[in-house]
C-alpha cells in the first residue's frame, strides 16, 4: 500500500468515526427532544452569568432580567400576532418593562413609598400608552389587541419584576438564589422522578409528560433546597423553609402548566428559538416567572430582616 492509499484509509476511518459520533449525538438529541450540546452550552452560560452577577456585579443580574423580560415580551407578542390572537403594542411594553425593572433595582435603600415612582408608575404608564398606541388601528379588533397587550405586560413584565425587587431586601442576592435554586430543584426532582417512576398523569390534557410521581419528586428536592437556602443561608425557621419549598413546587408547576396551556392554545411547541437547544426564553423561565411574586412575599414575611 503506497503512502496515498494509506492516508486515504486513515481518512476513511476517521470519517467513519465522525459519522458514528454524529449518529450517537442525533440519537441523544432525538431522545431529549432538543439539541442537547447546544442546550448544555447555553445553560452553562446562563447559570454562569446568573451566579457571577449576583456574587460580584448585581447590575449584571438586572441587565439579565431586563433582557429576559424584553425577549419574553417579544416572543409572546410574535406568537400571539402570528396566530391571530391579537397584536400587542410591543414598543411601549418593552420600554415600560425595562424601566420598571431598572427602577426596582434603584429602590434599594429607599423608602417603600418610592416603589410607586420607580416601579408602579412605569408599569401603569406602559399600560396606558399601549392602549392609546392601538387607537391608530381603528375599532376593529381593538379589544383583542388591547387584551394581548395587557396579557403581555402582566405575564412577561409584571411577574418577573418581583425577582429584581428582591435585590433591595436584606441579603437580596441570597433571596434570588434561594428562589431560583428551589424552583430548579423542583423541576429537576420532577423530571428525574417522572422518568424513573412516572405512571399517573398529572394534567394529561395540558402536559402529558407530567405525572404525580414527578410531582412527588419535585416536593422532595424542593424542600431540601428550601431548607439549605432559606433556613441555612437566610436564617429563617425550619418550618418557614419547608413552607417556601412546598409553595415553590405548587407555583412552579402551575407556571409550567400555564405556559403549556398558552402554547397549546396557540399551536406552538416552543415560544421561539431565542435560546439554542432550549426554545424560547419563556420556555425556560416559565416556572420562575410565575413563582416570583409568591417567592418575594414569602421571603419578605418569613425571613428575618436586619
C-alpha positions as a printed NumPy array, in Angstrom:
array([[  0.   ,   0.   ,   0.   ],
       [  1.561,   3.324,  -1.048],
       [  1.509,   6.481,   1.035],
       [ -1.538,   7.932,  -0.749],
       [ -3.641,   4.804,  -0.166],
       [ -2.506,   4.689,   3.47 ],
       [ -3.59 ,   8.306,   4.   ],
       [ -6.951,   7.645,   2.341],
       [ -7.507,   4.639,   4.582],
       [ -6.881,   6.761,   7.676],
       [ -9.197,   9.474,   6.363],
       [-11.945,   6.938,   5.656],
       [-11.676,   5.504,   9.164],
       [-11.708,   8.971,  10.693],
       [-14.792,   9.851,   8.659],
       [-16.499,   6.667,   9.802],
       [-15.785,   7.527,  13.435],
       [-17.156,  11.024,  12.903],
       [-20.293,   9.615,  11.258],
       [-20.857,   7.215,  14.16 ],
       [-20.334,  10.016,  16.676],
       [-22.82 ,  12.188,  14.784],
       [-25.34 ,   9.331,  14.806],
       [-24.955,   8.942,  18.565],
       [-25.464,  12.69 ,  19.068],
       [-28.57 ,  12.562,  16.833],
       [-29.992,   9.683,  18.892],
       [-29.39 ,  11.579,  22.135],
       [-30.948,  14.738,  20.676],
       [-33.974,  12.768,  19.482],
       [-34.461,  11.193,  22.894],
       [-34.068,  14.512,  24.681],
       [-36.276,  16.335,  22.19 ],
       [-33.706,  19.074,  21.712],
       [-30.161,  19.849,  20.584],
       [-28.531,  18.639,  23.777],
       [-24.973,  20.006,  23.259],
       [-26.381,  23.443,  22.426],
       [-28.766,  23.236,  25.372],
       [-25.935,  22.385,  27.769],
       [-23.705,  25.169,  26.435],
       [-26.458,  27.789,  26.709],
       [-27.455,  26.501,  30.154],
       [-23.893,  26.726,  31.483],
       [-23.527,  30.245,  30.06 ],
       [-26.775,  31.454,  31.647],
       [-26.029,  29.847,  35.028],
       [-22.534,  31.345,  34.987],
       [-23.919,  34.798,  34.206],
       [-26.529,  34.465,  36.945],
       [-24.169,  33.303,  39.688],
       [-21.279,  35.642,  38.873],
       [-23.52 ,  38.694,  38.549],
       [-25.247,  38.004,  41.87 ],
       [-21.927,  37.447,  43.616],
       [-19.845,  40.231,  42.114],
       [-21.882,  42.655,  39.977],
       [-25.601,  42.927,  40.734],
       [-26.314,  45.334,  37.822],
       [-25.337,  42.407,  35.592],
       [-28.256,  40.452,  37.031],
       [-30.562,  43.417,  36.454],
       [-29.372,  43.546,  32.84 ],
       [-30.078,  39.814,  32.544],
       [-33.582,  40.331,  33.932],
       [-34.272,  43.226,  31.543],
       [-33.051,  41.242,  28.531],
       [-35.085,  38.176,  29.535],
       [-38.261,  40.218,  30.091],
       [-37.787,  42.064,  26.788],
       [-37.184,  38.884,  24.787],
       [-40.09 ,  37.17 ,  26.55 ],
       [-42.379,  40.065,  25.64 ],
       [-41.206,  39.978,  22.017],
       [-41.691,  36.224,  21.625],
       [-45.149,  36.36 ,  23.239],
       [-46.083,  39.295,  21.006],
       [-44.87 ,  37.414,  17.921],
       [-46.665,  34.194,  18.873],
       [-49.989,  35.929,  19.532],
       [-49.835,  38.074,  16.396],
       [-48.712,  35.258,  14.086],
       [-51.575,  33.02 ,  15.191],
       [-54.264,  35.671,  15.08 ],
       [-54.643,  36.182,  18.837],
       [-54.063,  39.918,  18.823],
       [-51.18 ,  42.282,  18.195],
       [-49.736,  43.857,  21.341],
       [-48.098,  47.298,  21.462],
       [-44.651,  45.791,  21.809],
       [-42.614,  49.033,  21.771],
       [-44.14 ,  50.661,  24.89 ],
       [-44.375,  47.241,  26.541],
       [-40.642,  46.581,  26.233],
       [-39.685,  50.121,  27.246],
       [-42.066,  50.178,  30.22 ],
       [-40.945,  46.75 ,  31.43 ],
       [-37.275,  47.708,  31.197],
       [-37.825,  50.958,  33.1  ],
       [-39.767,  49.145,  35.829],
       [-37.035,  46.515,  36.232],
       [-34.297,  49.12 ,  36.454],
       [-36.472,  51.163,  38.809],
       [-36.881,  48.15 ,  41.101],
       [-33.104,  47.957,  41.383],
       [-32.868,  51.627,  42.37 ],
       [-35.363,  51.052,  45.181],
       [-32.529,  49.656,  47.295],
       [-32.212,  51.721,  50.466],
       [-35.159,  53.986,  49.605],
       [-38.494,  54.395,  51.435],
       [-41.174,  51.885,  50.485],
       [-43.403,  54.589,  49.005],
       [-40.803,  55.217,  46.311],
       [-41.957,  51.936,  44.743],
       [-44.799,  53.946,  43.2  ],
       [-42.317,  56.231,  41.462],
       [-39.804,  53.621,  40.346],
       [-41.985,  50.566,  39.634],
       [-45.727,  51.133,  39.64 ],
       [-45.644,  54.315,  37.554],
       [-43.593,  52.847,  34.649],
       [-45.898,  49.816,  34.502],
       [-49.051,  51.906,  34.743],
       [-47.842,  54.31 ,  32.066],
       [-46.897,  51.398,  29.777],
       [-50.482,  50.09 ,  30.124],
       [-51.944,  53.498,  29.245],
       [-49.553,  54.019,  26.327],
       [-50.204,  50.502,  24.998],
       [-53.959,  51.114,  24.99 ],
       [-53.518,  54.503,  23.303],
       [-50.933,  53.078,  20.866],
       [-53.617,  50.888,  19.299],
       [-56.031,  53.78 ,  18.615],
       [-54.471,  54.402,  15.223],
       [-55.539,  50.926,  14.089],
       [-59.26 ,  51.649,  14.142],
       [-62.094,  49.988,  16.051],
       [-61.972,  46.517,  14.517],
       [-60.031,  44.113,  16.733],
       [-59.243,  46.794,  19.309],
       [-60.29 ,  44.739,  22.336],
       [-58.364,  41.69 ,  21.09 ],
       [-55.179,  43.709,  20.546],
       [-55.583,  45.567,  23.847],
       [-56.052,  42.224,  25.631],
       [-52.857,  40.926,  24.031],
       [-51.004,  43.999,  25.307],
       [-52.314,  43.661,  28.856],
       [-51.574,  39.928,  28.922],
       [-48.012,  40.526,  27.729],
       [-47.422,  43.301,  30.27 ],
       [-48.723,  41.151,  33.119],
       [-47.055,  37.89 ,  32.148],
       [-43.692,  38.975,  30.772],
       [-43.363,  42.313,  32.571],
       [-45.056,  42.348,  35.979],
       [-44.442,  38.787,  37.218],
       [-40.625,  38.628,  36.732],
       [-40.283,  42.12 ,  38.201],
       [-40.502,  40.625,  41.698],
       [-37.099,  38.99 ,  41.248],
       [-35.498,  42.394,  40.745],
       [-37.406,  43.726,  43.748],
       [-35.548,  41.216,  45.928],
       [-32.263,  42.98 ,  45.241],
       [-33.224,  45.764,  47.632],
       [-34.012,  43.381,  50.503],
       [-31.516,  42.253,  53.161],
       [-29.269,  39.63 ,  51.557],
       [-31.13 ,  40.225,  48.296],
       [-28.749,  38.121,  46.222],
       [-29.316,  35.132,  48.502],
       [-33.081,  35.606,  48.241],
       [-32.86 ,  35.487,  44.461],
       [-30.622,  32.429,  44.545],
       [-32.975,  30.721,  47.014],
       [-35.905,  31.311,  44.69 ],
       [-34.188,  30.163,  41.511],
       [-32.382,  27.177,  43.055],
       [-35.53 ,  25.905,  44.783],
       [-37.557,  26.12 ,  41.56 ],
       [-34.769,  24.482,  39.561],
       [-34.668,  21.746,  42.205],
       [-38.406,  21.297,  41.827],
       [-38.076,  20.96 ,  38.048],
       [-35.109,  18.598,  38.37 ],
       [-36.739,  16.41 ,  41.014],
       [-39.902,  16.242,  38.96 ],
       [-38.012,  15.274,  35.817],
       [-35.955,  12.536,  37.494],
       [-38.877,  11.02 ,  39.412],
       [-41.114,  11.293,  36.373],
       [-38.647,   9.454,  34.138],
       [-37.941,   6.729,  36.71 ],
       [-41.346,   6.208,  38.293],
       [-43.893,   8.248,  36.334],
       [-47.131,   6.323,  35.755],
       [-50.086,   8.545,  36.62 ],
       [-50.595,  11.718,  34.531],
       [-50.923,  14.947,  36.465],
       [-52.566,  17.048,  33.727],
       [-52.834,  14.853,  30.606],
       [-54.752,  17.373,  28.524],
       [-52.244,  20.191,  29.146],
       [-48.899,  18.435,  29.648],
       [-48.988,  14.647,  29.059],
       [-45.442,  14.088,  30.363],
       [-46.158,  15.465,  33.848],
       [-47.01 ,  12.805,  36.428],
       [-47.99 ,  12.665,  40.08 ],
       [-44.823,  10.696,  40.747],
       [-42.832,  13.531,  39.228],
       [-44.732,  15.984,  41.403],
       [-43.647,  13.954,  44.432],
       [-40.025,  14.162,  43.293],
       [-40.432,  17.917,  42.967],
       [-41.698,  18.146,  46.532],
       [-38.763,  16.204,  47.963],
       [-35.949,  18.058,  46.196],
       [-37.543,  21.499,  46.522],
       [-37.984,  21.09 ,  50.286],
       [-34.334,  20.044,  50.566],
       [-33.164,  23.131,  48.651],
       [-35.611,  25.295,  50.562],
       [-34.041,  24.087,  53.799],
       [-30.477,  24.695,  52.552],
       [-31.195,  28.185,  51.239],
       [-33.993,  29.676,  53.335],
       [-33.012,  28.102,  56.666],
       [-29.241,  27.588,  56.453],
       [-28.287,  30.635,  54.368],
       [-31.029,  33.141,  55.218],
       [-31.678,  32.139,  58.821],
       [-35.435,  31.513,  58.645],
       [-37.034,  28.845,  60.869],
       [-37.089,  25.293,  59.532],
       [-40.869,  25.346,  59.143],
       [-40.573,  28.504,  57.036],
       [-38.102,  26.824,  54.672],
       [-40.497,  23.872,  54.294],
       [-43.397,  26.221,  53.535],
       [-41.25 ,  28.023,  50.973],
       [-40.19 ,  24.789,  49.267],
       [-43.771,  23.498,  49.073],
       [-45.041,  26.827,  47.743],
       [-42.393,  26.919,  45.008],
       [-43.397,  23.44 ,  43.857],
       [-47.041,  24.468,  43.557],
       [-46.408,  27.813,  41.847],
       [-43.639,  26.403,  39.656],
       [-45.838,  23.535,  38.467],
       [-48.732,  25.9  ,  37.814],
       [-46.42 ,  28.235,  35.922],
       [-45.257,  25.418,  33.681],
       [-48.847,  24.322,  33.05 ],
       [-49.971,  27.881,  32.288],
       [-47.24 ,  28.344,  29.683],
       [-48.058,  24.91 ,  28.206],
       [-51.713,  25.927,  28.011],
       [-50.793,  29.127,  26.156],
       [-48.661,  27.2  ,  23.65 ],
       [-51.311,  24.53 ,  23.13 ],
       [-53.989,  27.136,  22.567],
       [-51.806,  28.915,  20.014],
       [-50.473,  25.694,  18.47 ],
       [-46.751,  26.003,  19.272],
       [-44.119,  23.593,  20.52 ],
       [-41.708,  26.353,  21.614],
       [-42.351,  30.048,  22.127],
       [-39.36 ,  30.924,  19.937],
       [-35.829,  29.876,  19.038],
       [-34.041,  32.606,  21.001],
       [-32.149,  30.05 ,  23.137],
       [-30.5  ,  27.289,  21.058],
       [-31.441,  23.882,  22.415],
       [-33.974,  25.387,  24.812],
       [-36.588,  27.07 ,  22.642],
       [-37.85 ,  30.409,  23.866],
       [-36.977,  32.471,  26.913],
       [-40.424,  31.882,  28.394],
       [-39.99 ,  28.135,  27.826],
       [-37.037,  28.179,  30.246],
       [-38.217,  30.648,  32.868],
       [-41.972,  29.963,  32.97 ],
       [-41.813,  28.378,  36.444],
       [-39.536,  31.099,  37.819],
       [-41.625,  33.934,  36.383],
       [-44.876,  32.534,  37.734],
       [-43.35 ,  31.864,  41.174],
       [-41.585,  35.223,  41.581],
       [-44.425,  37.173,  43.305],
       [-45.116,  34.378,  45.811],
       [-41.389,  33.905,  46.446],
       [-40.919,  37.616,  47.132],
       [-43.905,  37.707,  49.508],
       [-42.916,  34.588,  51.461],
       [-39.278,  35.627,  51.82 ],
       [-40.326,  39.133,  52.87 ],
       [-42.623,  37.735,  55.574],
       [-40.684,  34.668,  56.722],
       [-37.034,  35.712,  56.543],
       [-35.737,  37.987,  59.333],
       [-34.647,  41.481,  58.308],
       [-31.598,  43.343,  59.529]])
